[in-house]
Amino acid sequence: MGGRESYWTISMRPLHVLVFLLPLILAYELASVIYLTNPSKGTRESIKAERLFVEFFDLFGAAGAYMPGVALVIVLLVWHFISADKWRVRWGYIGGMAAESVAWTLPLVVLGAAFTRFGGGVAAGLVEGGNGAGLGGQSWQAKLAISIGAGLYEEMLFRLVGIAAVHALFRDLLGAREVAARIVAVLGTSLAFAFYHEVWLQDGALDWLRVVFLTLSGCYLGVVYILRGFGIVVATHALYDVVALLGGPGR
């Protein structure tokens, strides 16, 4: 197997995904304690997707705000054991994954810029409240933490879990063809991804332009996930949010 071909395969394997994402997981957990927690009020801001995972684990007695991160690490380790891959990390490929994530982010930035040009702040981030609500007064460190958390836990919810669940439903239970099951999984989770965010205007009307942007973004991220795996799509999502929340005018 050639070096170029090896990269596309190995960069999608669980051990390399774990090594690639572990700094982001640790950075988010640390930053959430420092920048998203208010000790005097006893409150901690978090990503909606992360809260959903916390509530899910609470049902089984596994309480703790850190549980989604722990669960993600455990899933990748178990996946690695099941795959029976070697415990060998090709560090050059980790750098390649970072560079590739930047490349995948660029089309999303262009898409966001196009929608922002014609629809105001419609594309300002892929996090809930990403249209500007509730984020304007945050420090850049808090926005950076929110961007990383959104990349990790929204992709964990909608791509890692969501696409797998919808694909299994249509492919294994309903007997759909592989291509059809994948298309339905990407489209279905993209619509769910859109309405998970704030898409309602102050007058109660639906912000259709933002729905379209978020659905297209979800489809794009779904394709990235299928083609390039979980590590790349997490970094792509997080990088886009960093650009959108920190790089725009007046942010």
N, C-alpha and C positions, 0 to 999 in steps of 0.2 A: 504494500500500500504506500503510495507516495506521500511526501510530507504535506502537500497542500490538501490532499484527500483526507489524510489523518486528522488534520485540524478540524475539518467540518464535522467529523464523527466524534472525536475526543472532546471537543468543546461542549458537546451536548450531554456528555456522560455525567452522572450525579456527583462524582468526586470533584471534577473540575468545576461544576456548577456550584458546589458547596464552597470550595476554596475561593471562587470568584465572588460569591455573595456574602461570605462570612464577615468581611470588613464592613459591608453595608449594614448587616444585621446588628453587629456590635456598635457601629456608629449611631444607628437609630436609637437603640436602647439607651446608650449613654446620653445622647442629645435630648431624648425625651425626658430624662430625669433632670437634666440641667436647664433646658430651655422650654419644655412643655409642661412642667409641673409647677404648681403654685402651692408650696408647703403651708402658707398661712390660711389658704382656703381649703386645703386638702383635695385639690383637683388636679387632674392630668389630662391635657388635651391629647387626642389620638385620632387616627384614621378610622372612619366608619367601618371599613372592612376588618380592621384589627379588632374593633369592639365586637363585631359579630363573631369572630373566632373566639374571643375571650368568653362571650356569653355561651358559645357552644361547649367550650371546655368546662365551664362552670357547671353545666348539666351533669358532668361526670365526676365532679368533685375536684377537678384540676384547676384551682383558682390561681390567678396571678396575671398581671398585665404583660408579663414576659412570655407567657405560654405560647402565643402564636410563633414567636421566633424560635423557641425551643422545639416546637412541633415541626417547623420547617426544616431545622437541622436534622431532627430524628428521621423525618421522611426521606431526606436525601441520603442519610447514612444507611437506612434500611434498603433503599433502592440500590445503593452501591453494593451492599452485601448480596442482595438477590441477583444482581448482574454478574457477580463473581469476577469483577474487574480487579486489576492489580492496584495496589496502594502506591501508585507512582504518579506524581504530579509533574506535568510538563509546564514549567513556569513561563516559558516563552508563549505558550498558548493562552495563559491567563492574560498577559499583556495584549495578545491578539484579540481576545474577547472584549477587552476594554476599548480598543481601537475600533473594532467592528460595531460595538454599541453606539459609538459616536456617529459612525456612518449611517446606521439605521435611524438615528435620531433626526438627521438632517431633513429627510422628506416630511417627517411629522412637524418639524419646525416650519417648513414651507407651507404645509397645510394649515397650521395654526395661524401663520402670518396672513394667509389669504382670507381666512374667515374673520380674523380680527380687523383687517382692513375694511371689510364690508359690513361687519356686524359688531363693531365696538369691542368690548372685552369678552366676547363669546368664547374665545379659545384660551383664556388666561389660566391655563393649568388643567390637569386631568384629575384633580382631587376634589372632593365634595367641598363646596364653597369656592371652587376654583374660578368662578366668575368675579371674584373680588370680595365676596361677603365673608367677613370675619377674619380675613388675612391681612388687610391693609395695615393694621396696627402692630403686626408681629415683627420681631427682629429678623434680620437676615438668617441668623442661626436657626431660629424656629422654622422659618420657611424652608431652609435646607433640610431640616429634620423631617418636616411634613412631606417634602418631595421624595425623600428616600423611603419613608414609611409607605407612601402611596405606591411607589414602584414595587415594593416588596409585597404588601398585603392585598392590594387591589389585583395584582397579577396572580397572586396565590389564590385569591377567591375566584376570579373570573376566567383565568387561563388554566392554571394547574388543576383546580378542582372543577370549575364550571365546564370547560371544554371537555374534560374527561367524562364528566357525568352525562352531558348531553350526547356526546359521541356514543357512550355505552348504551344509552337509551335507544337511540335510533339504529345503531349498528348491531348490537347484540340482542336487544329485546324485540325490536320491530323489524329487523332483518334488512335494513337499508344498505345500499352499496357503500363502500368505503368513502368514495369521493363525496357522495351525497351526504353521508353522516358528518363528514368534516365541514362541509359547507354550512349545513344546518347548525352545527355546534358553534362555528365562528359567528354566524349571523345572530343566532339566539343569544349568545353571551354578549355580543356587541350591543344589542338592544337593551339587555339587562344592565350592562355597563353604563349606557346613556342615562337610563332612568334612575340609576343608583345615585347620580349626581343631582345637583340643584338645576332643574330645567324649567322652573316655574317663575314667571315674572311677578313683580310686586302686586299687580292687579289680578293675579290668579290665572292669567293666560299662560299657555304653554309656549316656551321659547323654542320654536321649531328650528331656528338656525343653530342653536346650541345642541339640540337633539341630533341634528344631522351631523354636526362636527364630531360629537362624542361617539356616534354610531360608526362613522367612518374611521375615527381614531381606534375604536375597539376592533373593527375589522382589520385594520393595519396591524395592530398589536397581536391579534389572533394569528395572522399569517406569519408574522415574525416568530411567534411561539412555535407554530407547527414546523416552520422551516429551520429555525435556529435554536430552539429550546428555551428553557425557563430562565437561565442565567442572562442571556442576551436580552430577552424581552423585559425583564425586571430593570436592567440598567438603562435600556432605551426609554422606558416609561419615566424612570427617576430623572434621567438627564433632561427629558423634555420639560418636566415640571420645574427643574432648576432653572432652565432657560426662561420659561414662561413666568415663573413667580419672582425671579431675581433679575432677569435680564431686560424686562420691559421698561419703557419710560416711566419714571416716577416711582419705581419699585425699590 
